[in-house]
Amino acid sequence: MAGMAGTAALRLRDPYAGKKKVLAIGDVHTGYQHDSVSHALATMERLGRESGLFVTYIRTDTQLVTKEKIYGTGRYAAPPQGTRGVNARNLDYFDAIFFYGLGEEDLSDKQKADLLTFVHDDGKGFVGAHSAIDAFYGWPEYGQMVGAYFDNHPWGVLDAPIIVEEPTFPGMKQFAREFVVRDEIYVPANAPYSREKVDVLARMDASKVDLKVKDLHRTDGNFPVAWVKKYGKGNVFYSTLGHPDEAWDKAEIQEMYFEAIKWALGLTSYVPRPHALGE
């Protein structure tokens, strides 16, 4: 019992008191393994630590995506089988999620409800990187929260011509009005993606790419590269950028995601303004 009491005391002590906390998830065990996931998570952890603005917990599983008390197994199982406590943080400890996962994952129905509540009701943030829209196809509420589901990437990795639509968003200010980036551009499916529901920050210039490429299903020339939206009280950001490992070494990409996390945390101000293509 002494061990349990000591562990409980440790659990109540916050080594990062007063700092914002980000839960960075790179769980890909149910889908495609992007080689850049480890570097992406490490980069965001470094940026938060160097800035002093937030602390990042890196996980390659979804155990902490819950508002329930967390237990382990064996001696760390729930009482009465377990005799030792677990110093694991649940969603209540965090202020935002950085998600570079993929696939259906292993979330229970309760975990899914807790994640939606975390953003919608608690006003916490969600930042999705690259494959974040290639996930949870069997959970439509997730697609509604993040703003889209992946349809295809018909061009593969290319030198993508990008147009910035919302230069006033903090994470767009470092880019030229038009620029080229070597990356993989995800094309969203027709639903639930809609420009009436998300504020597109940047798009790929449809006039400069092959629109007859195989497996391109969108016919409207609407190829968003980054967007923001509100989900209830919470701030949600997504960008397709970040497929190649070297993307995370680019200062402009680092700044985009860093500023996105700051906005998701409520450290900067920006009001999403959904608008039509070309406005």
C-alpha positions as CSV (number, residue, x, y, z in Angstrom):
1,M,0.0,0.0,0.0
2,A,2.9,2.3,0.6
3,G,3.9,1.9,-3.0
4,M,0.4,2.9,-4.1
5,A,0.4,6.0,-1.9
6,G,3.8,7.1,-3.1
7,T,2.9,6.6,-6.8
8,A,-0.4,8.5,-6.3
9,A,1.5,11.4,-4.8
10,L,3.9,11.4,-7.8
11,R,1.0,11.3,-10.1
12,L,-0.6,14.4,-8.6
13,R,2.7,16.4,-9.0
14,D,2.8,18.2,-12.4
15,P,6.4,18.6,-13.5
16,Y,5.2,21.1,-16.2
17,A,2.9,23.2,-14.1
18,G,1.8,26.4,-15.8
19,K,2.8,25.2,-19.3
20,K,0.5,24.2,-22.1
21,K,0.6,20.5,-22.9
22,V,0.3,18.9,-26.3
23,L,-0.3,15.2,-26.9
24,A,1.5,14.2,-30.1
25,I,0.2,10.9,-31.5
26,G,1.9,8.9,-34.3
27,D,-0.1,5.7,-34.1
28,V,0.1,4.0,-37.5
29,H,-0.1,0.3,-36.6
30,T,-3.5,-0.1,-38.4
31,G,-2.5,1.6,-41.6
32,Y,0.4,2.8,-43.8
33,Q,3.7,3.7,-42.2
34,H,4.9,7.1,-43.2
35,D,8.7,7.3,-42.8
36,S,8.5,10.9,-41.6
37,V,6.3,10.3,-38.6
38,S,9.1,10.0,-36.0
39,H,10.9,13.1,-37.3
40,A,7.6,15.0,-37.4
41,L,6.8,14.3,-33.8
42,A,10.4,14.9,-32.6
43,T,10.4,18.2,-34.5
44,M,7.2,19.5,-32.9
45,E,8.5,18.4,-29.4
46,R,11.7,20.3,-30.0
47,L,9.9,23.5,-31.2
48,G,7.6,23.5,-28.2
49,R,10.5,23.0,-25.8
50,E,12.8,25.6,-27.4
51,S,10.0,28.2,-27.4
52,G,9.0,27.4,-23.9
53,L,5.3,27.7,-25.0
54,F,4.3,24.1,-24.7
55,V,5.4,20.6,-23.6
56,T,4.8,17.7,-25.9
57,Y,4.1,14.1,-24.8
58,I,4.9,11.8,-27.8
59,R,3.0,8.6,-28.1
60,T,2.7,5.9,-30.7
61,D,-0.5,4.6,-29.3
62,T,-3.9,6.0,-28.3
63,Q,-4.0,5.0,-24.6
64,L,-4.1,8.5,-23.4
65,V,-7.1,9.4,-25.6
66,T,-9.5,9.0,-22.7
67,K,-11.0,10.9,-19.8
68,E,-11.1,7.7,-17.7
69,K,-8.5,6.7,-15.1
70,I,-5.7,4.9,-16.9
71,Y,-4.3,1.5,-15.7
72,G,-1.7,-0.9,-16.9
73,T,-1.4,-4.6,-16.6
74,G,-0.1,-7.0,-14.0
75,R,1.0,-5.2,-10.9
76,Y,-0.2,-2.0,-12.6
77,A,-3.7,-3.2,-13.4
78,A,-6.8,-1.8,-11.8
79,P,-7.5,-2.7,-8.2
80,P,-7.9,-5.2,-6.6
81,Q,-5.6,-7.1,-9.0
82,G,-3.1,-4.3,-9.3
83,T,-1.0,-3.1,-6.4
84,R,0.8,-0.1,-8.0
85,G,-0.5,3.1,-9.5
86,V,0.2,4.4,-13.0
87,N,1.5,7.9,-13.6
88,A,-0.3,8.2,-16.9
89,R,-2.1,11.4,-18.0
90,N,-5.5,11.4,-19.7
91,L,-7.0,14.0,-21.9
92,D,-7.9,16.3,-19.0
93,Y,-4.2,17.0,-18.7
94,F,-3.7,18.2,-22.3
95,D,-4.6,21.4,-24.1
96,A,-4.3,20.2,-27.7
97,I,-3.6,17.1,-29.8
98,F,-1.1,16.9,-32.7
99,F,-2.1,13.9,-34.8
100,Y,0.0,12.2,-37.5
101,G,-1.8,8.9,-37.4
102,L,-3.5,6.7,-40.0
103,G,-6.0,3.9,-40.2
104,E,-8.9,2.9,-38.0
105,E,-6.8,2.8,-34.8
106,D,-8.1,1.0,-31.7
107,L,-10.3,3.6,-30.0
108,S,-13.2,2.4,-28.0
109,D,-16.6,4.1,-28.4
110,K,-15.9,5.8,-25.0
111,Q,-12.5,7.1,-26.2
112,K,-14.1,8.4,-29.4
113,A,-16.7,10.3,-27.4
114,D,-14.0,11.7,-25.1
115,L,-12.0,12.9,-28.0
116,L,-14.9,14.7,-29.6
117,T,-15.8,16.3,-26.2
118,F,-12.2,17.3,-25.7
119,V,-12.4,19.6,-28.7
120,H,-16.1,20.4,-29.1
121,D,-17.1,21.0,-25.4
122,D,-13.8,21.6,-23.6
123,G,-12.5,24.0,-26.3
124,K,-9.2,22.2,-26.7
125,G,-7.3,22.1,-30.0
126,F,-6.6,19.5,-32.7
127,V,-3.8,19.8,-35.3
128,G,-3.8,17.1,-38.0
129,A,-0.8,16.5,-40.2
130,H,-0.8,14.9,-43.6
131,S,-2.4,11.5,-43.1
132,A,-4.8,12.7,-40.4
133,I,-7.6,12.7,-42.9
134,D,-6.7,9.1,-43.9
135,A,-8.1,7.8,-40.7
136,F,-11.3,6.7,-38.9
137,Y,-13.4,6.2,-42.0
138,G,-15.9,4.2,-40.0
139,W,-16.4,7.1,-37.6
140,P,-18.1,9.9,-39.5
141,E,-18.0,12.3,-36.5
142,Y,-14.2,12.3,-36.8
143,G,-14.5,13.4,-40.4
144,Q,-16.8,16.2,-39.5
145,M,-14.5,17.3,-36.8
146,V,-11.3,17.4,-38.9
147,G,-13.1,18.6,-42.0
148,A,-12.5,15.9,-44.6
149,Y,-11.6,12.3,-45.6
150,F,-8.8,11.4,-48.0
151,D,-9.7,10.3,-51.5
152,N,-6.4,10.0,-53.3
153,H,-3.0,11.5,-54.0
154,P,-2.9,11.0,-57.8
155,W,0.3,13.1,-58.4
156,G,2.3,11.3,-55.8
157,V,5.2,13.5,-54.6
158,L,5.6,16.5,-56.8
159,D,6.8,20.1,-57.0
160,A,3.4,21.4,-56.0
161,P,2.4,25.0,-57.0
162,I,0.7,26.6,-54.0
163,I,-1.4,29.7,-53.6
164,V,-1.9,31.2,-50.2
165,E,-5.5,32.3,-49.7
166,E,-5.4,33.5,-46.1
167,P,-2.1,35.3,-45.5
168,T,-3.3,36.7,-42.2
169,F,-3.4,33.3,-40.5
170,P,-0.2,33.2,-38.3
171,G,1.0,30.0,-39.9
172,M,0.8,31.4,-43.5
173,K,2.7,34.7,-43.0
174,Q,6.1,33.1,-43.8
175,F,5.1,32.0,-47.3
176,A,5.1,34.0,-50.4
177,R,1.7,34.5,-52.0
178,E,2.6,31.8,-54.5
179,F,5.3,29.2,-53.9
180,V,6.4,25.7,-54.8
181,V,6.9,22.9,-52.3
182,R,8.0,19.3,-52.9
183,D,5.4,17.2,-51.1
184,E,2.5,14.8,-51.5
185,I,-0.9,16.6,-51.9
186,Y,-3.9,14.7,-50.6
187,V,-7.1,15.3,-52.5
188,P,-10.2,15.2,-50.2
189,A,-13.3,13.2,-51.0
190,N,-16.4,15.2,-51.8
191,A,-17.9,14.6,-48.4
192,P,-17.7,15.8,-45.7
193,Y,-15.2,18.4,-47.1
194,S,-16.9,21.6,-48.0
195,R,-15.6,25.2,-48.4
196,E,-18.7,26.2,-46.5
197,K,-17.4,24.5,-43.4
198,V,-13.7,25.1,-43.5
199,D,-11.5,28.1,-44.1
200,V,-9.0,27.1,-46.7
201,L,-5.7,28.8,-46.0
202,A,-3.8,27.6,-49.0
203,R,-4.5,25.5,-52.1
204,M,-2.7,23.9,-55.0
205,D,-2.9,25.8,-58.2
206,A,-5.1,23.7,-60.4
207,S,-4.0,25.6,-63.5
208,K,-0.4,24.3,-63.2
209,V,-1.0,20.6,-62.6
210,D,-2.2,17.7,-64.8
211,L,-6.0,17.5,-64.3
212,K,-6.2,14.3,-66.5
213,V,-3.9,12.3,-64.2
214,K,-5.2,8.8,-63.3
215,D,-7.3,8.5,-60.2
216,L,-8.2,12.2,-59.8
217,H,-11.8,12.2,-59.0
218,R,-12.4,15.8,-58.1
219,T,-13.4,17.9,-61.1
220,D,-13.8,21.3,-59.5
221,G,-10.1,22.2,-59.2
222,N,-10.5,22.5,-55.4
223,F,-7.3,21.1,-53.9
224,P,-6.8,22.5,-50.4
225,V,-3.4,22.3,-48.9
226,A,-4.3,23.6,-45.4
227,W,-7.4,24.7,-43.6
228,V,-8.8,25.7,-40.2
229,K,-12.2,25.4,-38.7
230,K,-14.1,25.6,-35.5
231,Y,-15.5,22.4,-34.0
232,G,-17.8,23.5,-31.2
233,K,-15.6,25.6,-28.9
234,G,-12.3,24.1,-30.2
235,N,-9.9,25.1,-32.9
236,V,-9.0,22.6,-35.6
237,F,-6.2,22.8,-38.2
238,Y,-5.2,20.4,-40.9
239,S,-2.5,20.4,-43.6
240,T,-1.6,17.8,-46.2
241,L,2.1,18.9,-46.1
242,G,4.6,16.7,-44.3
243,H,4.8,13.4,-46.3
244,P,8.6,13.4,-47.0
245,D,11.0,13.3,-44.1
246,E,12.9,16.3,-45.3
247,A,9.7,18.4,-45.3
248,W,10.0,18.6,-41.5
249,D,13.5,20.3,-41.9
250,K,12.0,23.2,-43.9
251,A,11.7,26.3,-41.7
252,E,8.5,27.3,-43.4
253,I,6.8,24.0,-42.7
254,Q,8.0,24.0,-39.2
255,E,6.6,27.5,-38.7
256,M,3.3,26.5,-40.2
257,Y,2.7,23.7,-37.8
258,F,4.2,25.5,-34.8
259,E,1.9,28.5,-35.4
260,A,-1.0,26.0,-35.9
261,I,-0.4,24.5,-32.5
262,K,-0.2,27.9,-30.9
263,W,-3.5,28.8,-32.5
264,A,-5.0,25.5,-31.4
265,L,-3.8,26.2,-27.9
266,G,-5.5,29.6,-28.0
267,L,-2.2,31.5,-27.8
268,T,-2.9,33.5,-30.9
269,S,-6.1,34.8,-32.5
270,Y,-7.6,34.0,-35.8
271,V,-11.3,33.7,-36.7
272,P,-12.0,31.1,-39.5
273,R,-13.7,32.5,-42.5
274,P,-15.1,29.8,-44.8
275,H,-15.1,31.1,-48.4
276,A,-15.6,30.0,-51.9
277,L,-12.8,29.0,-54.3
278,G,-11.3,32.2,-55.7
279,E,-12.6,34.6,-53.1
